[in-house]
Amino acid sequence: MDVILICGFSFLVFAFLFGIPISFSLGMSAVVYTLFSGKVPIEALTHRMTLATDSWPLMAVPFFMLMGTALNEGRSGRYLMDFANLLVGWIWGGLSAVMVVINMFLGGCSGSSVADASSVGSVMIPEMIRRGFGKGYTASLNAAASTIGIIIPPSIPMILYAWVTETSIRKLFLSGVIPGILTGFSLMTIGGYLSRKRGYPRAPKPKLGMIWPQFIKSLPALFIPIIVLGGILAGIYTTTEAAMIGALYVIVIETFFYKAFSPKKIWDMMVEAAKVTGVVILMIATSFMLTYVIVVSRVPAMIQETFGRVVPNGTIALLVITGFYLITGCFLDLAPSLLIFTPIFFPFAIKFGVDPILLGLVTTMVLGIGLFTPPVGSTLYISALIADVTLEEASRDVVKLVATITLIVVLVVLFPPIALWLTAF
């Protein structure tokens, strides 16, 4: 287990004490172990970095990033929010339900929780605060609701999981549909309960004549998930091709229908998407170095031997993995957690007969919870910044929201058909 001690301590020093970015800290930890142990040739690390980025499915990431950036910068999101407000703004919770619904919709477009937290939050949080909703509550709900974006397909974390484990991206996407909808309705329920208890406002019921004009405005945007997911699920094109088509479609409707983009704006969005993609790809490459060191050092086999004696079946194995991810998610971001720990827990779970698709969904959902749990909750930080509140104030309602989504995860673990039913088609 020397690899865990050396790499873990090195990562702690580089990332937290020296403030070195996660991408570099992961690779440097692998290099330190290689130099100290002499068990892994240093040349192998650079080879693994090259192999890590030589993947066609990973090409979907920059295009989903571009699509998310375009939705964030364009008018589609605003029209969709107005339409959602007419549909559900009158129920208890009002704008709370609107925030959740729009995140459920954008979950079928961008595939990134951070992008959704920023795009939805920048519009919804100021509006909710203006209408009398609590700042901390609004920030925490936006942070939690944005994680639906990685459960409902498409999902960038699912693409990364599929790449690491060589499982079907299509089946992973299908597995997230029902749990994603359940998560959305659960958050709407808890939002409605808290809003009613605290006396937050709700909009009056809209007249039928108000819905149709707003529907027409939103119609081009409503086709985005149909175009992206429909082609994937029907087998017409691959995930990467769907990302390309989706990004192109969003740019076209924003440019020619909503008149929101100029050529310079499109260029700036491409540059921004390229920057974010560069960070993700570098993290993938360096984490693959660390993963290689861990696998060569037989850490997965040792975990199987250790836990194999006390874990009786696949359900308990999934619950153990869930508990581990809930803890690590508080301190490590989603992408590095997924890339580091998936190769460790995947063989362990498969040994107990856990479906790899189910494991991928649970991994994505639980690590998504880590995105809005302090101290390292990226969507919570973004939401608190938009709401202009301290992290402590934004965290007051987080426990209730964590419990709500965790309950859905446990439900999926105990009743796998919730996730796997659609994958049979």
N, C-alpha and C positions, 0 to 999 in steps of 0.2 A: 504493500500500500504506500510505498515511498513516493510514487508518482502523485498521489493525492496530496501528500504533505508538502512536497517541493513545489508543485504547480499551484496548489492552493495558497501557500504562503507567498509565492512570487506574485501571483495575481493580486493578492491583498495589498502587497507593498506597492506595486506599480500603479494599480487603479485607484486605490483609496488614499494611500499616504502621499504618493507623488503626483496624483491627479492626472496620470497618463490616460488618454482615451481607451475605452474598452477594446477596440479593434487591435490596437498595438499591444495592450496588456496581455491579451490572449496569446498572441504569437510569441511574445517575449517570455511568457511562462513556459511555453513548450521548449523554447531555445535554452532556457536555464536548466530545465530537467535534462535535456540532451547533453549539455556540457558537463553537468554534475554526475550523471549516471553512466554515461558512455554506452547505454543499451540501445540507443537509436542513432543511426548515422545522421549527421546534420544535413547531408545532401537530400535526405528523404523528405525533410520538412518543406524545402522549396518545391520539390516535385509534387507534394500533396497540395500546396497552394495553387499550383498550376492546374492540377486535376479538378480542384474544387470549383473553379470558375468556368470550366469547359463543359457547359451543360445547356442544352436547348430549353428545358423548362424554366431555368433561371432567367431566360430572356423575357419572361412575362413580367418580371419585377419592375424594370424601368417603365414599361408601358402602363402598368397599373398605377405606378407613381405619377406618371404624366396625367392619367385620367383623374386621379385624386386631386392633383394640383389644378387641373382645368375646372373641376367641379367647385373647388374652393374659391377660385378667382372669378368664375362666371356667375350668371344669373339663374341657372337651373335650380340651385339649392334654395334660393330665395322664393322662387315660384312654388317649389315643392313644399316648402314650409308653410306658405300661405294656404295651399291646398289642404295640407294636413291639419292646419288650424281650423278650417271649415268643417273637416270631417270629425275630428276628435277633440277640438278645443273646448267644446261645451260640457264634456264629462268632468267628473271630479278630478282635480289636478290640472285641468285645462292645458296650459302650455307645457306642463310636465309630460303629458301624453304626447303632445306634438313633438317634443324633443326626442322621445323614445321612438316614435313612428318614423321620423325623418332619419334617425340613425339606422333603423331597420332597413329603410329603403337604400340609403347610401352604402349599407353593408353589402348590397348587391351590386355595387359599382366600384368603389375605390379599393376595398380589400385591406385597408390600413386604418387601425384605430386612432393613431396619432393624427392622421389627416382628417378623419371624421370629427375628432374632438376639437380641432382647430376651426374647421369650416362651419360646423353646426354651432359650436360655442360662440364664435365671433358674432353670429346673428342672434341666436336664441338667448344667450345669457344676459346681454344688456336689456333685451326686450322683457324677459321674465322679471329682472330686478326692477325695471321701470314700472311694471304692473303690480309689484308688491310681494314677489317671492323672495325668500331669504337668500342672501348672497352665498352663504356656505352651502345651503341645500342645493341651489342651482348649480354650483360648481361641481359638487359631488355627483349629482345625477348625470350631468353631462359627461363626466369622467367615466362613470360606470356604463352609461348607455352607448358610448362610443366603442366599447369592446364588442358590441354585437357585430360590428363591422368585420371582425375576424372569425366569427362563427357562421354567419350567413355568407354563402359564397358570392363572389370569389374571395379568397383569403390568402394573403402573402405568407403568413406563418404555415398554412397548410401546404403551400407550394414548397416551402423549405423542408417541411417534414417529409413530404413525398419524395423530394430529391435525396434526402439522407437515407430513407428506408426503402426506396424503390417501390413504393406503393402507388395505387391508382389515384391521380389527382381528381379525376371525375367522381370516383366513389367518395373520396374525402369531402369534396364539395357537397355531394348529395347528403352525406351524413350530418352536415351542419344545418340543414334547412329547418327541420322540426325543432331541434334544441334551440336554434336561434330565435324562432318564433315564440317558443315557450319562455325564453329569457326576456324577450321584449314585452310580452304580456305580464310577466311577473314584475318587471320594473314599473310598468304602467300601474299595476295593482298597488304596489308599495308606495308609488308616487301619489296615487289618488288617495290612499289612506293618510299619508303624512300631510297632504295638502288640505284635506277636509279637517283633520285634527288641528291644524295650525291656522285655518281660516284663509288659505290662499285663494285667489279669485279664479273664476272660470268664465269663459266667454258665453254669451247667449247662443241659443240654437240658431244656426243660420237658416235663412229662407232658401227654398229650393232653387230659386232663380240666381242666387249668388254662387252656387256650386259649379254650374255648367261653364260660365266664362273662365273661372279659375282652372277648371279641368282642361279646357282648350289651351290655355297658356302653358300648362304643365305637361301636356301630352308628349311633346318631343322628348322631354326628360324622363317621362315614365317608360319610354321604350329602351332606356339604357340597360337595365338589368335583363330585359328580354333578349336584347341583341347579344349581350355578353354571355349570359348563362344559357340561353336557348341553344346557341350553336354548340356549346361545350356538351351539354346534356344530351343533345340530339346526335352528337358525334359528327357534326358537320365540319368543325375545325378544332384544333388543339387549344389548350389554355393560352399558350403564347400568341397564337393567331387571334384568339378572342380578345386578349389584352390590346393588341395592335388595332383591331377593328373598333373596339370600344373607345380607345383614346382618340382615334380619328373621328368617330361619330360625335363625341362630346365637343371636340374642337369645331367641327363643321356646324353643329346646331348653335353653338355659342357665337360663332362668327357670322353666320348667314341668317339664322332665325332670331336669336336674341340680340344680335348686333353688339356683343360684349367684348369681342377680341379684335385687336388690330394685329398686323404682322409682327410688330415689335413685341406685343404682349405674348404672342404665341412663342416667339423666340426666347423671351425671358422665362416662360414656363418650362420650356424644354431644358434650358440651362439649369433651372432649379431642380427639375426631376432628375437630371444627370448627376447633380451634386449629391442628392439624397441616395440615389442608386449607388454611387461610388462608395459611400459610407457603408451601405449594406453589403456590397460585394467584397469590400476589404474585410469586413467582419466575418463573412462566410469563409474567405480564404484563410485568415489567421485562426479562426476557430477550428478549421479542418486540420490545421497543424496540431492543435491541442488534442483534438479528437483522436488523431492517429497515434499520438503518444499514449493516450489513455487505453486505446484498444490493444496496441502492441504490448502494453504492460499488463494485459489480462485483467484489468479492473472489472469489466462486465462479468467475466467468469467468476471472479472472487465474490461479487455481489450475489450472483446466482447461488453460489455455494453457501454464503452466509444466510441469506434470507430464505433460501429454499427449504431450510429446516423448520422455519417457523411460519411461513406463509402457506396456508392450506390449499388455496385455489385462486383462480384468475380474478375474481371479484375483490378479494382481500388485497391481491397484488395491485390492482388498479387504485384501491383506496389508499394504500401505502404510497404509491407514486403521487396521488393527488395531494396528500398531506405534505410530502417533500416539496412539491412544486409551490404549494401555498406559502411555505416558509421562504424558499429561495427567491420566489417572485417579489418578495418585499425588498430584496437587496440587489437583484440582478435583473436587467431588462429582458424582455421576451426573447428577442432573437438570439443573444448569446446563450441564454438558458436552454432554449430549444436545440441549438446546434451542439452544445456541450453534452447535455444529459440524455438526449434521445439515443445516441449510440450506446449509452450505458444501460438504460432501462428497457430499450427495445428487446434485446435477447432475453432479458429477465421476464418480461411480460409474455412474450411469445412462448416461452417454456411452459407457462401455466395455461396456455390455450387462449390467451386474450387476442381478440381480433385486431390486427394492425390498424384497421380503419377506425375502430372504436378507440384505440390508444391514441391515435392522432387527434381525434376530436377532443378527447379528455385533456390531452396535453395542451392543445390550443386554448380551450376554455379556461383551464386553471391558470396557465401562464398569462392569459388575458386579464384575470383578476389582479395579477401583480402589477398591471399597468396603472391601476388606480389605488394601490395601497402604499402608504408611505413606508420608508423614507425615499424609495426610488420609484415613484409612480409618475410616469411621463404624462399620461393624460390628466392626472390630478394636478400636476404642476401647470400644465397649459390652461386648464379650466380655472384654477385659482388666480392665475395671472390675468385672464380675461375678466373675471369677476372682481378683481382688485381686492382680494381677501388673503389673509395669511393661510399657510398650509394647514395650521391647526384648526382654523375655523372651517375650512373646506373638508376636513377629515371627520367632522362630528357625525355626519350621517353615513360615512363610508361603511361602518360595521354592519348596518342594516342591509346595505346594498351588496356587500360581500356575502353575507349570510344568504341573501336571496339567490344570487347566481350559484353559490356553492351547493345550495339545495337542488338546483337544476342539474348540476354535475353529478351529485350523488344519485339522483333519479335516473340519469342516463347510465351510470355504472350498474345500478341494480336492475334496470330494465333496458338492456342493450337494443331491443327492437325499436325503441324511440329514435335511435340514431341510424340503425342499420336497415330499417324497413325499406327506405327509398333506394338504397344501394343495390337491392335485388333486381331493380328494373333496368 
